[in-house]
Amino acid sequence: MDKAFKIAHISDMHIGAHCDESWRALTNSLEKYNPDLIVISGDLSESNSESDMEHACTWITGEIKSRTSLPPFGLRCGES
């Protein structure tokens, strides 16, 4: 039996760098469903400030260091 190809489409997140809880919840959901492809469209951040965009890019390619005592989180896209 062929494995189903799963796509996650995330659009218009409008999340600022200050929303660790939202970023973490989205990360956990994506890790749970383990999509083969993630498509991100629309507005990544609320303000489009340089710091918000850097935060979004860090989340996509690496890990964000949480402001709380929780461990870092991120998608780490491009590692595999």
Buried (B, 14 or more C-beta within 10 A) or exposed (E): EEEEEEEBEBEEBBBBBEBBEEBBEBBEEBEEEEBEEBEBEEEBBBEEEEEBBEBBEBBBEBBBEBEEEEEEBBBEEEEE
